[in-house]
Amino acid sequence: MILTPESRQELLDIIKGQKIVKTWDGAFCFEPHNTLFIYKDNQWKNIELCFGCKQYNHSKELPVNREEFLRSYQDWINLENFFRKQGAQWEAPKKK
């Protein structure tokens, strides 16, 4: 999906609104079903998101501050709710 100017601002507000709190680490399955693609200066960069284990990976050139970005469980819930509001659908990995 391509975000509208309004939904893009909502996404930026979610990311900017994250607070530094105690880190929450979930299990690590890392099966990303969602990716943020960022096009700037004629280059594509991305952030892959796994809402199953609450982990992410990103392009090396993308300046992500790992001390602040998606550090709490609530940060992940807010971002997941944003994706679902935009119509994204996926299934969480099944436990074996």
FIFI-176452 format. One line per field, with one value per residue (C-alpha): residue number from 0; residue in one letter; x, y, z. Coordinates in nm, 4 decimals. Layout:
N
seq = (NUM_...)
type = (A_...)
east = (X_...)
north = (Y_...)
up = (Z_...)
end
This chain:
96
seq = (0_1_2_3_4_5_6_7_8_9_10_11_12_13_14_15_16_17_18_19_20_21_22_23_24_25_26_27_28_29_30_31_32_33_34_35_36_37_38_39_40_41_42_43_44_45_46_47_48_49_50_51_52_53_54_55_56_57_58_59_60_61_62_63_64_65_66_67_68_69_70_71_72_73_74_75_76_77_78_79_80_81_82_83_84_85_86_87_88_89_90_91_92_93_94_95)
type = (M_I_L_T_P_E_S_R_Q_E_L_L_D_I_I_K_G_Q_K_I_V_K_T_W_D_G_A_F_C_F_E_P_H_N_T_L_F_I_Y_K_D_N_Q_W_K_N_I_E_L_C_F_G_C_K_Q_Y_N_H_S_K_E_L_P_V_N_R_E_E_F_L_R_S_Y_Q_D_W_I_N_L_E_N_F_F_R_K_Q_G_A_Q_W_E_A_P_K_K_K)
east = (0.0000_0.1118_0.0379_-0.1635_-0.0135_-0.2429_-0.1495_0.2191_0.1942_0.0168_0.3008_0.5601_0.3693_0.3724_0.7463_0.8275_0.6025_0.7997_0.9329_1.2474_1.1303_1.2566_1.3289_1.0867_1.2259_0.9970_1.0836_1.2858_1.1078_1.1756_0.9362_0.8685_0.5369_0.5501_0.8092_0.8337_0.9905_1.1472_1.2406_1.4706_1.7464_1.6774_1.7428_1.5188_1.5702_1.3554_1.2627_1.1346_0.8954_0.7963_0.4925_0.5125_0.8386_0.8513_1.1873_1.3003_1.5830_1.6691_1.8873_2.2415_2.2285_1.9119_1.9949_1.7811_1.8515_1.8195_1.8245_1.4886_1.3107_1.0491_1.1856_0.8624_0.5751_0.3387_0.5472_0.4946_0.1197_0.0813_0.2654_0.0743_-0.2569_-0.1486_-0.0767_-0.4090_-0.5899_-0.4324_-0.5779_-0.2659_-0.3407_-0.1107_-0.1032_0.1318_0.3713_0.2171_0.3704_0.5108)
north = (0.0000_0.3567_0.5864_0.9026_1.2249_1.1884_0.8260_0.9043_1.1772_0.9358_0.6852_0.9554_1.0563_0.6949_0.6666_1.0061_0.9448_0.6476_0.6837_0.5417_0.2689_-0.0653_-0.2829_-0.5616_-0.8635_-1.1263_-1.4644_-1.4406_-1.6048_-1.3160_-1.3917_-1.0382_-0.9907_-0.6109_-0.3734_0.0027_0.1154_0.4607_0.6372_0.9339_1.0873_0.8381_0.5410_0.2791_0.1803_-0.0433_-0.1613_-0.5209_-0.5841_-0.9066_-0.8520_-1.2160_-1.1732_-0.7919_-0.7703_-0.5704_-0.5353_-0.2384_-0.1244_-0.0545_0.2985_0.3860_0.5808_0.3902_0.4623_0.1167_0.2717_0.4398_0.2759_0.0112_-0.0511_-0.1194_-0.3592_-0.0616_0.0836_-0.2408_-0.2486_0.1098_0.0286_-0.2970_-0.1145_0.1432_-0.1303_-0.3015_0.0334_0.0712_-0.2677_-0.4822_-0.8446_-1.1239_-1.4206_-1.4490_-1.7466_-2.0634_-2.2229_-2.5698)
up = (0.0000_-0.0558_0.2347_0.1937_0.3321_0.6352_0.7059_0.6490_0.9150_1.1496_1.1037_1.1740_1.4892_1.6121_1.5523_1.7025_2.0036_2.1321_2.4845_2.6340_2.8697_2.9855_2.6840_2.6049_2.4225_2.2813_2.1373_1.8172_1.5227_1.2795_0.9984_0.8718_0.6963_0.6775_0.5403_0.5402_0.2129_0.2211_-0.1018_-0.0566_-0.2671_-0.5508_-0.3199_-0.1639_0.2008_0.4161_0.7640_0.7863_1.0752_1.2463_1.4677_1.5811_1.7761_1.7846_1.6071_1.3062_1.0588_0.8385_0.5512_0.6693_0.5285_0.7222_1.0399_1.2906_1.6564_1.8114_2.1602_2.0942_1.7982_1.8851_2.2352_2.4225_2.3772_2.3472_2.0605_1.8713_1.9475_1.8210_1.4980_1.4466_1.4977_1.2394_0.9818_1.0476_1.0194_0.6744_0.5753_0.6082_0.6948_0.8082_1.0389_1.3303_1.3095_1.4450_1.7536_1.6906)
end
